[in-house]
Amino acid sequence: MNRPKSVLLSAVMLLLAIGASAQEKAAPLKLSQTTSIPQLKDGDFDHFYPDLAGNRLFATAEENSKVLVFDLKTNKLIHSIDDLKAPHSLLYKDASKKLYVVDSDLGEVRIYDGTSYKFSSSIKLKEGADASAYDASSKYLYVVNGGKDAKLPNAYISVVDTEADKVVGEIKIDSDDVEGMVMEKSGPRMFVVIRGKNAVEVYDRSNRALLGTWSIASAGKKPTSIAFDEENHRLFVGPRDPGKLVVLNSDSGAIVASYPAVAMIDDMAFDSERKRIFYAGTLFLDVFQEKDPDHYDLIAHVPTAFRAKTGILIPELKKFYLAVPHHEKQSAELRVYDVLP
């Protein structure tokens, strides 16, 4: 049956429009594998750390008092370190084959042989030892400890020399509630989330001096996570009250943008290749796309699970890993997502 050219043209245009719309809305993440962890009881995870050379992923099952070791090729659980109380953050150094585990209740950094997983020594800190960040240029590990979890009026950032495995310095913080840190690679600055002040503080790593305090209270309170786009001079901060993505100018501290985001943020990552921010919270994982340094679009709001707020982006593998805690009828899992173009 012959059809008018105008009808055929309209049909073609409609198909093209549908195709373009589907392409625009294509999800940036695809769930590729789920690994069940049935031996875990209720309780949160806190942080991940990868060992790419050894094809391993370390995870702190904080409330289960364990560090879990996954094989990055199969995503299966291959080992569990159990002589811990409340592990929070980690560092693995391939050169020395050492695994550093920051334990809050023990108030120390515990050091394990990275091959046998046997405990070798520890570095004593204050209770409340939690977040940490590694400066590869100096080989110093910066560890938050003290503060409210230790029933102290001040938190501290202890500077651990991972060549000598000892504390070589300390920064006293004028607050009892401190969260994550990110390091500047092109200079000496360290950006620290001060939840007790609803602010980001800037420190000079060379002399440990405070350079500035930047409040984010006008955009959100209880900041918990931070990421850094150093090339475009942008800090990304995740407050919990309310759930938001707050964008700061890393030179001036000025708030340049803020957007509603998932609640209970814990981990955030910036993908420098794709210019995306991965934002893990409870029930959902949000993905923002950078249009330019002052404008961002929410391009995915991926359903996850209750308190599934521990995640890590591994750009080299084009994967995002999410820890799902055990809760009531929800079993503990490691979820692996492919990061799509």
C-alpha positions as CSV (number, residue, x, y, z in Angstrom):
1,M,0.0,0.0,0.0
2,N,1.4,3.4,-1.0
3,R,1.7,6.1,1.8
4,P,2.2,9.8,1.3
5,K,5.8,11.0,1.6
6,S,4.8,13.3,4.4
7,V,3.6,10.4,6.5
8,L,6.8,8.4,5.9
9,L,8.9,11.5,6.8
10,S,6.9,12.0,10.0
11,A,7.5,8.4,11.0
12,V,11.2,8.6,10.3
13,M,11.5,11.8,12.3
14,L,9.6,10.2,15.2
15,L,11.9,7.2,15.2
16,L,15.0,9.5,15.2
17,A,13.5,11.5,18.1
18,I,12.9,8.4,20.1
19,G,16.4,7.1,19.4
20,A,17.9,10.4,20.4
21,S,15.9,10.5,23.6
22,A,16.9,7.0,24.5
23,Q,20.6,7.9,23.9
24,E,20.3,11.0,26.1
25,K,18.7,9.0,28.9
26,A,21.1,6.1,28.6
27,A,22.2,5.1,32.1
28,P,25.9,5.8,33.0
29,L,26.0,2.7,35.1
30,K,25.1,-0.9,34.5
31,L,25.0,-3.6,37.2
32,S,27.3,-6.4,36.0
33,Q,27.7,-8.6,39.1
34,T,26.5,-9.1,42.7
35,T,28.5,-11.0,45.2
36,S,26.6,-12.2,48.3
37,I,28.3,-12.0,51.7
38,P,26.1,-14.2,53.9
39,Q,28.5,-14.3,56.9
40,L,27.9,-10.7,57.8
41,K,25.3,-9.5,60.3
42,D,23.6,-6.1,60.5
43,G,26.0,-3.2,60.3
44,D,27.6,-0.6,58.1
45,F,30.6,-0.7,55.8
46,D,32.9,2.4,55.8
47,H,35.6,2.5,53.1
48,F,37.3,0.6,50.2
49,Y,40.9,0.6,49.0
50,P,42.1,-1.1,45.7
51,D,45.3,-3.1,45.0
52,L,45.3,-3.0,41.2
53,A,48.6,-4.8,40.8
54,G,47.4,-7.6,43.0
55,N,43.8,-7.6,41.6
56,R,42.3,-7.1,45.1
57,L,39.8,-4.8,46.7
58,F,39.8,-4.3,50.4
59,A,36.7,-3.3,52.3
60,T,36.1,-2.3,55.9
61,A,33.0,-4.0,57.3
62,E,33.1,-1.6,60.3
63,E,30.3,-3.0,62.5
64,N,31.2,-6.6,61.7
65,S,34.8,-5.9,62.9
66,K,36.3,-7.2,59.7
67,V,38.3,-6.3,56.6
68,L,37.1,-8.2,53.6
69,V,39.3,-9.0,50.6
70,F,37.8,-9.4,47.2
71,D,39.4,-10.7,44.0
72,L,39.0,-7.9,41.3
73,K,38.9,-10.4,38.5
74,T,36.1,-12.6,39.9
75,N,34.7,-10.1,42.5
76,K,34.5,-13.1,44.9
77,L,35.4,-12.8,48.6
78,I,38.9,-14.5,49.1
79,H,39.8,-13.6,52.7
80,S,38.6,-11.9,55.9
81,I,40.8,-10.2,58.5
82,D,39.0,-10.7,61.9
83,D,41.3,-9.4,64.7
84,L,39.8,-5.9,64.6
85,K,37.1,-3.9,66.4
86,A,35.9,-1.0,64.3
87,P,37.9,-0.7,61.1
88,H,37.2,2.5,59.1
89,S,39.7,3.3,56.4
90,L,42.7,1.6,54.7
91,L,45.9,2.0,52.7
92,Y,47.7,-0.7,50.7
93,K,51.3,-0.1,49.6
94,D,52.3,-2.4,46.8
95,A,56.0,-1.4,47.2
96,S,56.2,-2.7,50.8
97,K,53.3,-5.2,50.5
98,K,51.8,-3.6,53.6
99,L,48.1,-3.1,54.4
100,Y,47.3,-0.3,56.9
101,V,44.0,-0.4,58.7
102,V,42.6,2.5,60.7
103,D,40.6,1.1,63.7
104,S,38.5,3.6,65.7
105,D,37.8,1.5,68.8
106,L,41.4,0.3,69.1
107,G,42.7,3.8,68.5
108,E,45.5,2.7,66.2
109,V,46.7,2.0,62.7
110,R,47.2,-1.8,62.4
111,I,49.7,-3.0,59.8
112,Y,49.4,-6.4,58.1
113,D,51.5,-8.4,55.7
114,G,49.8,-7.9,52.3
115,T,50.5,-11.4,51.2
116,S,49.8,-13.6,54.3
117,Y,47.4,-11.0,55.9
118,K,49.2,-11.6,59.2
119,F,49.3,-8.8,61.7
120,S,52.8,-7.3,62.0
121,S,52.7,-4.1,64.1
122,S,50.6,-1.1,65.1
123,I,50.9,2.7,65.4
124,K,49.1,4.1,68.4
125,L,46.7,7.0,68.0
126,K,43.7,8.3,69.9
127,E,40.3,6.5,69.9
128,G,38.0,7.7,67.2
129,A,40.5,7.0,64.4
130,D,38.4,7.1,61.3
131,A,39.0,8.8,57.9
132,S,42.5,8.9,56.3
133,A,44.1,10.1,53.1
134,Y,47.5,9.2,51.6
135,D,50.0,11.7,50.2
136,A,52.0,9.7,47.7
137,S,54.6,12.5,47.3
138,S,55.7,12.4,50.9
139,K,54.5,8.8,51.7
140,Y,52.6,10.3,54.6
141,L,49.2,8.9,55.7
142,Y,47.0,11.5,57.3
143,V,44.6,10.0,59.9
144,V,41.6,11.7,61.7
145,N,41.4,10.6,65.3
146,G,40.2,11.9,68.7
147,G,37.1,14.2,68.8
148,K,33.6,13.3,69.9
149,D,34.0,9.5,69.4
150,A,37.0,9.6,71.9
151,K,35.0,12.0,74.2
152,L,37.6,14.7,73.5
153,P,36.9,18.4,72.8
154,N,39.2,18.4,69.7
155,A,39.8,16.1,66.8
156,Y,43.4,15.6,65.5
157,I,44.9,14.7,62.2
158,S,48.0,12.5,62.9
159,V,50.7,12.4,60.2
160,V,52.1,8.8,59.8
161,D,55.3,8.2,57.9
162,T,54.6,4.9,56.1
163,E,58.3,4.4,55.4
164,A,59.2,4.5,59.1
165,D,55.7,3.4,60.4
166,K,55.6,6.1,63.0
167,V,53.8,9.3,63.8
168,V,55.8,12.3,62.7
169,G,53.4,15.2,63.3
170,E,49.9,16.2,64.3
171,I,47.3,18.9,63.5
172,K,44.9,19.9,66.2
173,I,41.5,20.8,64.9
174,D,39.3,23.4,66.5
175,S,36.3,21.0,66.4
176,D,35.4,17.6,67.7
177,D,33.8,16.3,64.4
178,V,36.0,15.9,61.4
179,E,35.3,13.8,58.3
180,G,37.1,13.2,54.9
181,M,40.1,14.8,53.3
182,V,41.5,15.3,49.8
183,M,45.0,16.3,48.7
184,E,46.1,18.8,46.1
185,K,48.7,17.2,43.8
186,S,50.0,20.4,42.2
187,G,50.6,22.1,45.6
188,P,50.8,21.6,49.3
189,R,47.1,22.1,50.2
190,M,44.9,19.6,52.0
191,F,41.1,20.2,52.1
192,V,39.4,18.8,55.3
193,V,35.7,18.4,56.0
194,I,34.9,19.9,59.4
195,R,31.4,18.6,60.1
196,G,31.4,20.3,63.5
197,K,31.7,23.7,61.8
198,N,29.7,22.9,58.6
199,A,32.9,23.9,56.8
200,V,35.9,22.9,54.7
201,E,39.3,23.9,56.2
202,V,42.4,24.3,54.1
203,Y,45.8,23.3,55.5
204,D,49.3,23.6,54.2
205,R,50.8,20.1,54.3
206,S,54.4,21.5,54.3
207,N,54.0,23.3,57.6
208,R,50.6,22.0,58.8
209,A,49.3,25.6,59.1
210,L,45.6,26.5,58.7
211,L,45.1,28.6,55.5
212,G,41.4,29.1,55.6
213,T,37.9,28.1,56.8
214,W,35.2,28.0,54.2
215,S,31.6,27.6,55.5
216,I,29.0,25.7,53.5
217,A,26.2,26.3,56.1
218,S,24.2,28.4,53.7
219,A,23.9,25.4,51.3
220,G,23.8,22.5,53.7
221,K,24.9,21.1,57.1
222,K,26.7,18.0,58.4
223,P,29.1,17.7,55.5
224,T,30.5,14.2,55.3
225,S,32.2,13.6,52.0
226,I,34.5,15.4,49.6
227,A,36.0,15.0,46.1
228,F,38.2,17.2,44.0
229,D,38.4,18.3,40.3
230,E,41.8,19.8,40.5
231,E,42.0,20.7,36.9
232,N,38.9,22.9,37.0
233,H,39.5,24.2,40.6
234,R,36.3,22.7,42.0
235,L,35.7,20.9,45.3
236,F,32.6,18.7,45.7
237,V,31.1,18.5,49.2
238,G,28.3,16.2,50.4
239,P,26.3,17.5,53.3
240,R,23.6,15.3,54.9
241,D,21.2,18.1,56.1
242,P,19.7,18.2,53.5
243,G,21.2,15.7,51.0
244,K,23.0,17.9,48.4
245,L,25.9,18.2,46.1
246,V,27.7,21.5,46.9
247,V,30.3,22.8,44.5
248,L,33.1,25.1,45.8
249,N,35.8,27.1,44.1
250,S,39.0,25.5,45.4
251,D,40.9,28.8,45.2
252,S,38.5,31.1,47.0
253,G,36.1,28.8,48.8
254,A,33.1,30.4,47.2
255,I,30.0,28.3,46.7
256,V,29.4,28.2,42.9
257,A,26.5,25.7,42.8
258,S,24.4,23.3,44.8
259,Y,21.9,20.6,43.8
260,P,19.5,18.2,45.6
261,A,21.0,14.8,46.0
262,V,20.5,11.4,47.7
263,A,20.3,11.3,51.5
264,M,23.0,10.0,53.9
265,I,26.0,10.6,51.7
266,D,29.1,8.8,52.7
267,D,31.4,8.2,49.7
268,M,31.8,10.5,46.7
269,A,34.1,10.1,43.7
270,F,35.1,12.3,40.8
271,D,35.7,10.7,37.4
272,S,38.2,13.0,35.7
273,E,37.9,11.3,32.3
274,R,34.2,11.5,32.0
275,K,33.7,14.6,34.3
276,R,31.2,12.8,36.5
277,I,30.5,12.8,40.2
278,F,29.4,9.5,41.8
279,Y,27.5,10.1,45.0
280,A,26.6,7.1,47.2
281,G,23.9,7.4,49.8
282,T,21.0,5.4,51.3
283,L,18.7,3.7,48.8
284,F,20.2,5.5,45.7
285,L,23.4,6.2,43.9
286,D,23.4,9.6,42.1
287,V,25.6,10.4,39.1
288,F,26.1,14.1,38.1
289,Q,27.6,15.2,34.8
290,E,29.8,18.3,34.7
291,K,28.6,20.6,31.8
292,D,31.2,23.2,32.8
293,P,32.9,24.0,36.1
294,D,29.8,25.9,37.3
295,H,27.0,23.7,36.0
296,Y,26.1,20.1,36.6
297,D,23.3,17.8,35.6
298,L,21.9,14.8,37.5
299,I,22.0,12.1,34.9
300,A,21.2,9.0,37.0
301,H,19.4,8.2,40.2
302,V,20.1,4.5,40.6
303,P,18.1,2.4,43.1
304,T,20.4,0.6,45.5
305,A,19.6,-0.5,49.1
306,F,19.2,0.8,52.7
307,R,22.4,2.4,53.9
308,A,24.4,1.3,50.8
309,K,26.6,4.4,51.1
310,T,30.1,2.9,50.8
311,G,31.4,3.0,47.2
312,I,34.5,3.4,45.2
313,L,35.2,4.3,41.6
314,I,38.1,2.5,40.0
315,P,38.7,4.4,36.7
316,E,41.4,2.0,35.5
317,L,38.8,-0.8,35.4
318,K,35.8,1.4,34.4
319,K,34.0,0.0,37.4
320,F,32.1,1.3,40.4
321,Y,31.9,-0.9,43.5
322,L,29.1,-0.5,46.1
323,A,28.9,-2.2,49.5
324,V,25.4,-3.2,50.6
325,P,25.1,-3.9,54.3
326,H,23.0,-6.6,55.9
327,H,19.8,-5.2,57.2
328,E,16.7,-7.2,58.3
329,K,15.7,-9.1,55.1
330,Q,18.5,-7.5,53.0
331,S,21.6,-9.6,52.7
332,A,25.1,-8.1,52.6
333,E,26.4,-7.8,49.0
334,L,29.2,-6.3,46.9
335,R,27.6,-4.8,43.8
336,V,29.8,-4.1,40.7
337,Y,28.7,-1.6,38.1
338,D,30.2,-1.0,34.7
339,V,30.8,2.7,34.0
340,L,29.5,3.4,30.6
341,P,30.5,6.2,28.2
